[in-house]
Amino acid sequence: MPEHWWKDAIIYAVDVERYCDSDGDGIGDFKGLTSQLHHIAELGVTCIWLLPFFPSADRDNGYSITDCIRVDSRFGLFEDFLEFVHKAGERGIRVIIDLVVHHTSNQHPWFQAARHNEASRYRDYYVWAHHPPPTPPGKGTIFPGEEETVWTYDEVARAYYHHRFYHFEPSLNHANPEVRAEIERVLDYWMSFGIAGFRIDAASHIEENPMSSSGEDEDSPDVLREIFKRATSYKADAMLLGEVDESPGKLEEFFDGTRLNMMFNFLLDNYLILALAEEKCDPVHRGLAMLPTPPVNGQWANFLRNLDEADLERLTPQELETVFRVFAPDEDMRIYGRGLRRRLAPMLGGDMQRIKMAWSLLFSMPGAPMFVYGDEIGMGEDLSQPGRDSVRSPMQWSAEANGGFSRAPAGKLMQPAIDDGPFGFKKVNVEEQRSRPDSLLSFMTELAFLRRAHTQIGSGFCSTLETGSDQVLAHHYKSEATPLLLLHNLGSKAAEIDLSVPAGTGDLAPLFGGETPLMKEGRLKMRLEPYGLRWLGVPSTRSGAQT
């Protein structure tokens, strides 16, 4: 049986372009990333997810790809990529990469051939129509306000082509077996070089049929199942992490153990953010209750923020307005009418105790935690940047020029570093936090190792408990050997809690977050400070850190 290593992975998302510049040209590269592997390893990360590093039209943050099997020369040589994968492996860190096969750039040679010659074999690599059908409900553009339609007329081809995302990202025609063969070649190529799997971009949109009146087609090939079979036949323990942001009723279709073995938990993320905004635990209860059970070989990838917008479309209009009022009071902090273009630390007002509580809450959720570069030090956003670039500022390594990201003049950086304000690199950086035991970096490091030590969280068998306070979430992982009880006060006020400890739990010691009164007669009564947290269980060699 293959190892399900991803069930307890600590996933760290990295944009190579924005992480570390080794040659002073203002652009991050693989040599720079490799030079910082010690930081990632010390942080307790076990899996790095690389955002696209392929040649592209340099639009949509690299997702407008022009060649899926090369390394963009701006990021170094292919040998630099291989060196990074090998050095990560030496530190016990696996690497997964983006598989972007829903669409290509309109500058891709396939699309250029398709538009110039209707008889070309590449014409059928894309979806064309002389008279586009009506767009079914729910199948419109992913980017309202930036794109008005999913069909764009091409003057050269004298036909319309389909695109679910931007007009410069035409959709591939997955009904064409030649397209699916191309995808298999991409899979085979990258897996030859030791990667551990793929994050499948737009996974829930790959099998849509834009020519169907409903957008669905029962006769369409099961592309995700073909990808899964190909990848796992090459490497039995390959991770297939899907970007699937769908309603609760549809999630299970993608999570049967033969199409994806890991999915981003967009649904729970909606309710975690709502809970943080309301300072109430009920949204977390609801979010957990709505989740389908992962397959035996599957796992949720939980997150609070990623490098896109915080998409909150699973919330009701009233709930969304609550989140906007608390976390995005200015229109410029919102995007697409449904999400936030903010980093977590400024969303939570820079309140370090609240930030720590939020990350502890995430790491305690059933599944595997994912966070992005800069989260470990509490980086902020740059709202002067367009769209989603607001949360993609260069990594802040030190108080030196450009935050230590690059030796290039500031004007040559691929994106300006955050150089002023409470989240500027002079105040928020790795070097300053590395020596402080009370820093967010120290906290996140301890949290990662604590999560790795408590694999019962990866089992997903979690139950919530009544605490007597609507702002305190208590949940429990039952295990005879290693029971675990977790408490999080989402509120800005102290809370008195009184809960019945599950039978058979035994005596629990404080592992993380502070001291806890002893339990008496199966009950735990205590006062939990504002934004307080406690991990209670069986002590291990790394337990006992304070916040």
N, C-alpha and C positions, 0 to 999 in steps of 0.2 A: 504494500500500500504506500503511495507517495506521501511524503511528509507535508502536512498542512501548516507550513511555517508561517504563512501569512495570518493565521489566527491570532498570533501574538506579536505581529510586526509593529514597530514604531516607525511610521512613514514620515519622511521629510521631503517636501517638495522644493525643488531647486530650479531656478531659471539661470542657466549657465551664463547668459548674457549679462546678468545683473549681480552675479555672486562675487567674483574676484578676477581682476584684470592682471595678468602676469607680465604683459609686454608693453604696457603704458599707452595703448591705443585708445583707451576709453571704453573698451568693450570687454566684458568678462569672457573667459575662455576655459578650456579644459585643464590647461596647466595650472591656472589659478585655482580652479575647483579642487584639483588634486592636492595642491599645497595646503588646503584647508580641511582635508579629510580628518586630521587629528581633532579638529573642533567638532566635527559631526560625530566621530566615534566617541569622544568624551561626553557628548550630549546624550548618548545612549541610543542613538538611532540604529535601526537594523535594516532599513530599506530606504533607498533614495529613489524618488520619482523625478526623472528629468523631463522638464517641459521641452517642446520641440527644439532641436538643435540642427535641423536639416536645412538645406538651401531653401529659401523662400522668397516671396516678393516683398518681404519685410513689412507685412501688414498683418493685422490681427494677431500681434505678438508671436509671429512665427507659425501660425496655423494655416497660412496661405502658402502651402508647401509646393515646391517645384520639382523636388526629387526626394523620394522617401528613403533612399539607400546611400546617402552621402552625408558627410558632416559639413556644415556651412564653414567655409574657410575663415570667416571672421572669428570662429571659436577654436581654430587650430587645425591640426592635421588629424587624419583618421587614427594615426598611431597615438595621438594624445588622448583620444577617446578610449582606445584600448588600454592604455596605461592607467587611466582613471578607473576603469572597470576592474582591472587586476589589483590595483592598490586598495580599492574599496573591499574587494574580496578578501584580501589579506587581513583586513580589519574586521572581518565577519559581517560586512555590509553588502546586501544584495542591491542590484540596480534594476529598475524597470524604466521603460521608455514609453513615450506616447506613440500610439498607433493611430494615425489620422488617415482613415480610409473611407470616411463618409463623403469627402470632397477633396478637390485639389485647388491650387491656385488657377486663375484663368491664364496665368503665364506658363503653366505646365506645358511641356511639349505635346502631351496627349491632347490637351484642349486646343492648342494652336493648330494641330493637324486636323482635329475634328471640325473646327470652324471654317477652315480653308478648303476642305474637300469632303463633300457629302458622301463620296464613295469610299473614303478612308475607313479602315477597320476601327480607327479611334473615334469615329463619329458616334458609334454605339457604346462608347465608354461613358457617355453622359446622357442626360435625359433631355430630349428636344421635343418641341411641339410647334406646329405652325399656327395652331389655334389652341392655346392653353386651356385646360378644363378649369372650372371654378375651384377655388381653393377650399377644401373641406374645413369645417370648424375645428379649431385646435391645431391646424397644420399650417398656420401662417408663419410669418417671419419670426425668427428667434429674437430679433433686435428691433422691436417697435420704436419708432421715433428716429431710427437711423436707416431702416429699409422699409419701403412701402409695399413691396410685393415679393413673391417667391419666384416670379418669372421675369426674366430680363431679355429684351430683344438684342440680338447680335447682328450688326449691320453686314458683317462679312458672311456669316452663315445664313442670313436672311431667315432666321428662325429664333424662337424663344428657348432659352435653356433654364433649367430649374436650379434653384439654390435655396436651401432652408436657412442658411446663414447669410453672409454678405454676398453682394452681387459679384464680387471678385473671387468667390469660392463655389464654383459650379459643382452640383451633386453628381457623384458617380452613379452609374447604372449597375446596381448589384445583381440585376437579373441576367446580365451578360456573363456567361461563364469565363470569358477571357479576363474580365475585371476581377473575378474571384480568384483566378489563377495568378494574376498580378499580386493580389493580396497575400497569397500563399508564398510567393517568392520573397516578399518583404519580410514575412514572418521567419522564413527559413534563414534569410540572410542575417538578420540581427541576432537570432538565437544562436547562430554559429559562433558568435563572439562572446558568449558567456552571460548575457543578460538573463534576469530571473523572470521576466514576464513583461506584460504590456498594460498600460492604462489606455483603454479603448475610448477614444474621443467620440462623442455624440452616439454612444452605443444604442440608445433607444430610438434613434432616427435612421439607422442604417437600413432597416428593412421596410421603411415606408415606401409606398408606391404612389408617387405624385400624380400618376395618370388615373388612379382609381378614384371613384366618387367619394370614398370614405378615407382615402389615404392609406388604407390597409389592403392587403391582398393575400388570401390564404394560400395561393399557389406560388407565392414568392419563395425563393430559396431561403433557408434558415442560415443566414450568413454568420451570425454569432456562433451557432453550433459548429459550423465548419471551421471557424477560426479557433474555437476551443479545442476541437478534435486535433487540428493540425499542430497547435502549439503544445498540447499535452502529450501528443505522440512523440514529439521531438524531445520534450523535457517534462517528465511526469508531474513534477511539482511546480510547473509554471504558474505564475499568478496572472489571471485575467481580470483586471479591475475595470469595471464598467462605469461610464458616466451615464447614469440613468436617473433623470429627474422627472418622475412620473407620479400619478396619483396612487394612493395605497393599493387600489384594486388591480393596477397594472404591474406593480413591482414584481409580484410573484412569477409573472410570465418570463422574466429575465433571470430569475434566481432559482433554477431547478437543478443546479449542479452540473449541467452539461452545456451551458451557454456562457456563464460567468461563474467564477468562484469567489469573487469579491465585488461589492458595489459601494459606491459613495452613498452615504446615508443622508441624502438631501432632505428627506422627510423629517428625520429627527433634528437635523440642523435648524429647520424652520422653528421647531418648538423649543429648542434650547435657546435660541435668540429671543423668542417671545418670553420665555421664562426669565431670562436675564433682564428684559425690559420691564416686565410686570413685577419682578422680584417675588414671584410666586412659583411654587413647585408643580402646580397642577398641569401646566403645559407639557412638562417632561413626562408626567404620568400618561397623558394622552398620546404623546408622540411614541412612547415605548409600546403602548397598547395597540397602536395601528400598524406596527411593523410586522411583516410576514416573517416567519421563522426561517433563518438561512438553511440551505441544504447542509448535509453532514460535512461536505467539503467546502462549505462557503463561510464567508465572514463579511460583516459590515465594516466599512472604513468610515469612522466618525470624524467629524471636523467641526470647527466653529467658523473659520474663515478659510477661503482658498484664494487663489490668485485671479479669480474672476469676481463678478459681483456676488454678494450674498443674496441669492435668489430666494424670495420669500413667497412665491406664488401659491404655496399650499395653505397659507393662512387666509382667514376670512378678511374681507375689506376692513372690518373694524379692528381685527388683530393687527393687520398690516399698518393701519393708521397709528395704532399704539406704538409699534416699533419705530415708525417714522418720527413720531413726536418725541420719543425718548432718545433714539440713536441717530436720527438724521433730521434735525429740526430745520436745516437749511436745504433748499431744493438741490443745491449743488452736491449734496452728500448722497443723493438718490440717483438711480439709473434704471432706465427701461420701464419706469412706473411700477417696478415690482421688487427692487433690490437696493442694496447699500454698496457704495464704493468706498468703504472705509476699512481700516485695520482695526483689530480688536482693542488694542490698548487705548487709542483715543476714543473709541466708542464707549469705553467704560470710564472715561474721564481721567485716565491716567492713575486711577486709584489702585495702588499696587496690591492691596489685600483682595480687592474685588477681582482683579485680573488673575491673581493666583487661584482664587476660588473657582473662577470660570474654567481655567485649564485643568484643575483637579477634577472638576465635574466631568469634563470631556474624557479625561483618561480613565474615569471610573465607569463610563458607559459600556454596556455589553458590545464588544467589537474591538477593533484595532484603531488606535488614534492616529490621525494625520495632522501635521501642522506644516507651515511653510516657512522658508528662510526668513529670519528677522523676528518671527514670533517669539523665539526663545529669549530675546532681549527687550521685547515690547516696542518694536519699531512702529512709527506712525505712518499716516498716509500723506500724500501730496495732492491736494485737491486742485492745484493749478494745472495738473496734467490732465489730458483728455481721457474720457471714458474710464476703462479699467486700469489704465496705467497709473492711476492714483495709488494703487496698492502694490506697485511693482518698482519702487525706488531701489537704487543700489544698496547692497548689504553694507551695514555700518560696523566696521571692524575696530576702529579706533577714533580718537579725536583729531587725528592728522587730516591733512587736506583730502577732500572727497571721502571722508570717513574711512580712509585706508583702502577703499575699493580699487583705486587706480592712481597711478602717478601722472596721468595725463592732465593737461589744463582743464579746469572745470567746464569750459565751453565745448570740449571735445567728448565729454561723457555721452554715452548712448541715452542717458536720462539723468537729469540733475539729481545730485544727492540732496537729502534733506539737511540743510545746514543751519537752520535756526529754529527757535521755538522750543517747547518742552520735549519734543521728540527728535530734535536735531542731533547729528552724529557727535557733537561735542559733549552732549549729555547722555545719549543713549548709544552705547557701543559695547562690543564684546570685551575689549581690553579692560574697560572700567569695571565690568560686572564679574569678570573671571575671578578676581581676588576677593570678592565680597560674598560671604556665606549667606547674606540676607537678600542677595540680588535675585531677579527673575531668572537669570541664567542658571544660578545654583539650584533654584527651586525646580525648574524644568528638568534639569539633569537628574535630580533626586526622584522626581515624579516618573521619569522614563524608566529608571532602574527599578522603581517600586512596581510599575506596571509589568515589567518583564519578570519580576519575581512572583507575581500573582496571576498565574495563567488561568485561574478560574474565571477571570473576567472575560477571557477569550472564549470560554465555553458558552457564554450567553445566557446561562441559567440564572436569571436575576429576578428578584422579587422586591417590590417596594413595601415600605412599612409606614404605618400611621405614626406621626410624631406629636400631634397636638398643636402643631404650628403650620399655617399654610405657606410659610416662607422657607421651611426646612424640608429638604428632600433626604429621605433615608432609604437606602437600598442595600440588599443583602445577597451575597453569593454563598449558597449552601455547599459546604464541603466538610466531611468529617475530619479531614487532615488539616485543611487550611480555610476555615470559615472567614468571611470578610464582611464587615459592616461599614458602610460609608455614609457620612453626614455632610450636607452642604447647606449653609444658610445663604439663600439668595437675596436676603433683605439687608437693608442698611441699618436695621435696628437689631439689637440682641434678641434672642428668642429662647423662651423656656420650653424645653422639650421633655416629653415623657413617653417612652415607647417600650413595648414589650419585645424583648429579645427573642428571636425564634428558638424553639425548643431544640436542645441538643447542641447549641452553639458553644456552650462552655464559657470560660473566662476569656475575654478579649482584652488585649493590651493596646495602648496607643502606638500606632506605627508612624503616623504622619499628621502634622497639622497642629499638634499641641497636646497637652495633658487632658485626660478624661477621668471623671469620677468612677469609682468602681461600681459595677452593677450589683444590685441587691434584689434577691428573690426574682430573678428573671426580668427585671425592669432597669432601664437606664434613664436616669433623670439628671439633667444638667442644663446649664445656661450656655448657649452657643453665641459667641460674640458676632457682631456685624460681619457679614461675608466670611464667617468662620467655616472651617472644614475639619473633618477628622476621618482618618482611615484607622479602623480598629480590626485587629486580627492577631495572628501568631507572629511574633517578632522574627525578623531575618537579619542577616549581617549588615544590610544597608538601611534598615529602618530606623526611625526615630528622629528624622529631621524636623525642625521647627520652621514655621513660616515667619 
